[in-house]
Amino acid sequence: MSAEYLVQPGTRFERIRDASVHLTPLIPAAAAVVVIGRPAVWAAPVIILGPLALGAILSRGGDAGRRHRRRAIDFNASVAVAALLLWGVLELGARVELAGVLVPVGLLLLALLWLNWLLMMAIAANRARYGELFEPPWVLPLSRWLRREDPRRIAKENSHGDG
């Protein structure tokens, strides 16, 4: 059984706190909309501030809280990178006449990314509330790269000998 499905130790308060770490990106995203006056794709990197700043305050409790924070940072950084790439596609489609077909495709992908962001964030918060870890399937392991961890060691730790 993988590590995601193992119940992490912790009290009810710690689990609620871990769940709230996954929901912290909503605060800077809402603040960006208020400051800018409308949703803007280029402001997507702001969502990383939630798990970085607010998550640091909330995850002080224990190891499980730090794991939830790392996963939230990785997920939101991956969403920000995807949103910036889609913004580039939309800009290219709007400026180059031959690439005009990229605009509707980019808008559709952007809507799917936004829905996926909300859904995966809700799933991660719900799983954290029950003491489980969750990692969406398309996340870049940015925190592992920044800490320069060996991916083979991580895979070995996550396998727990089941196979």
C-alpha positions as CSV (number, residue, x, y, z in Angstrom):
1,M,0.0,0.0,0.0
2,S,1.4,3.4,-0.9
3,A,2.1,6.1,1.7
4,E,-0.8,8.2,0.5
5,Y,-3.4,5.8,1.9
6,L,-1.8,5.3,5.3
7,V,-3.4,7.3,8.0
8,Q,-1.0,9.9,9.5
9,P,-0.8,10.3,13.3
10,G,-2.4,13.4,14.7
11,T,-5.2,14.9,16.6
12,R,-8.5,16.3,15.2
13,F,-7.1,19.8,15.5
14,E,-3.9,18.9,13.6
15,R,-5.9,17.3,10.8
16,I,-8.1,20.3,10.4
17,R,-4.9,22.4,10.4
18,D,-3.4,20.1,7.7
19,A,-6.6,20.4,5.6
20,S,-6.5,24.2,5.9
21,V,-2.9,24.2,4.5
22,H,-4.3,22.8,1.2
23,L,-6.9,25.6,1.1
24,T,-4.5,28.5,1.8
25,P,-4.0,29.3,-2.0
26,L,-7.6,30.6,-2.1
27,I,-6.6,33.6,0.0
28,P,-3.8,35.0,-2.2
29,A,-5.9,34.1,-5.3
30,A,-8.8,36.1,-4.0
31,A,-6.5,39.0,-2.9
32,A,-5.1,39.1,-6.5
33,V,-8.5,39.3,-8.0
34,V,-9.4,42.2,-5.6
35,V,-6.2,44.1,-6.3
36,I,-6.3,43.6,-10.1
37,G,-10.1,43.9,-10.3
38,R,-10.6,40.8,-12.4
39,P,-9.1,37.3,-12.7
40,A,-5.8,37.4,-14.5
41,V,-3.8,34.4,-15.7
42,W,-0.4,36.1,-15.3
43,A,-1.1,36.5,-11.6
44,A,-1.1,32.7,-11.1
45,P,2.2,32.5,-9.3
46,V,0.6,34.4,-6.4
47,I,-1.2,31.2,-5.3
48,I,2.1,29.7,-4.2
49,L,2.2,32.4,-1.4
50,G,-0.7,30.6,0.4
51,P,1.2,27.4,1.2
52,L,4.5,29.2,1.5
53,A,3.5,31.9,4.0
54,L,0.3,30.7,5.6
55,G,1.3,27.1,5.4
56,A,4.5,27.8,7.3
57,I,2.4,29.1,10.2
58,L,-0.1,26.3,10.1
59,S,2.3,23.4,9.6
60,R,4.5,24.0,12.6
61,G,3.0,21.1,14.4
62,G,4.6,18.0,13.1
63,D,5.9,15.9,10.3
64,A,2.5,15.3,8.7
65,G,1.9,19.1,8.5
66,R,5.2,19.6,6.7
67,R,4.4,16.9,4.2
68,H,1.0,18.4,3.5
69,R,2.7,21.8,3.1
70,R,5.3,20.4,0.6
71,R,2.6,18.7,-1.4
72,A,0.5,21.9,-1.5
73,I,3.5,24.0,-2.6
74,D,4.3,21.5,-5.3
75,F,0.8,21.3,-6.6
76,N,0.2,25.1,-6.6
77,A,3.6,25.7,-8.3
78,S,2.7,23.2,-11.0
79,V,-0.7,24.9,-11.5
80,A,1.1,28.3,-11.7
81,V,3.6,26.9,-14.3
82,A,0.7,25.4,-16.4
83,A,-1.3,28.7,-16.2
84,L,1.7,30.7,-17.4
85,L,2.3,28.3,-20.3
86,L,-1.4,28.6,-21.2
87,W,-1.1,32.4,-20.9
88,G,1.8,32.3,-23.4
89,V,-0.4,30.1,-25.8
90,L,-3.2,32.6,-25.5
91,E,-0.9,35.6,-26.2
92,L,0.6,33.8,-29.2
93,G,-2.9,33.0,-30.5
94,A,-4.0,36.5,-30.1
95,R,-1.0,38.1,-31.7
96,V,-0.2,35.7,-34.6
97,E,-3.0,35.3,-37.1
98,L,-2.0,31.8,-38.2
99,A,-2.1,30.7,-34.5
100,G,-5.6,32.0,-33.9
101,V,-6.9,28.6,-33.3
102,L,-4.8,28.5,-30.1
103,V,-7.2,31.0,-28.4
104,P,-10.2,28.7,-28.0
105,V,-8.0,25.7,-27.3
106,G,-6.1,27.7,-24.7
107,L,-9.3,29.0,-23.1
108,L,-10.7,25.5,-22.8
109,L,-7.5,24.2,-21.3
110,L,-7.4,27.2,-18.9
111,A,-11.0,26.4,-17.8
112,L,-10.0,22.8,-17.3
113,L,-6.9,23.8,-15.3
114,W,-9.0,26.0,-13.1
115,L,-11.5,23.3,-12.4
116,N,-8.8,20.8,-11.8
117,W,-7.1,23.2,-9.4
118,L,-10.2,23.6,-7.3
119,L,-11.1,19.9,-7.4
120,M,-7.7,18.6,-6.5
121,M,-7.4,21.2,-3.7
122,A,-10.7,20.1,-2.3
123,I,-9.7,16.4,-2.5
124,A,-6.4,17.1,-0.8
125,A,-8.0,19.0,2.0
126,N,-10.6,16.3,2.5
127,R,-8.0,13.5,2.6
128,A,-5.9,15.6,5.0
129,R,-9.0,16.0,7.3
130,Y,-9.0,12.2,7.6
131,G,-5.3,12.0,8.1
132,E,-4.3,10.8,4.7
133,L,-1.9,12.2,2.2
134,F,-2.8,13.1,-1.4
135,E,-0.7,13.9,-4.4
136,P,-2.4,14.8,-7.7
137,P,-1.0,12.8,-10.7
138,W,0.6,15.7,-12.7
139,V,2.6,17.5,-10.1
140,L,6.2,18.6,-10.6
141,P,8.3,17.6,-7.5
142,L,9.6,21.1,-7.0
143,S,10.3,20.8,-3.3
144,R,12.3,17.7,-3.9
145,W,14.3,19.4,-6.6
146,L,15.0,22.4,-4.3
147,R,16.1,20.1,-1.5
148,R,18.1,18.1,-4.0
149,E,16.7,14.7,-2.8
150,D,17.5,11.5,-4.6
151,P,14.3,10.5,-6.4
152,R,15.3,6.8,-6.1
153,R,15.3,7.1,-2.3
154,I,11.9,8.8,-2.3
155,A,10.4,6.0,-4.5
156,K,11.9,3.4,-2.2
157,E,10.5,5.1,0.9
158,N,7.0,5.4,-0.7
159,S,6.9,1.7,-1.8
160,H,7.0,0.3,1.8
161,G,8.0,-3.1,0.4
162,D,4.7,-4.0,-1.2
163,G,6.0,-4.3,-4.5
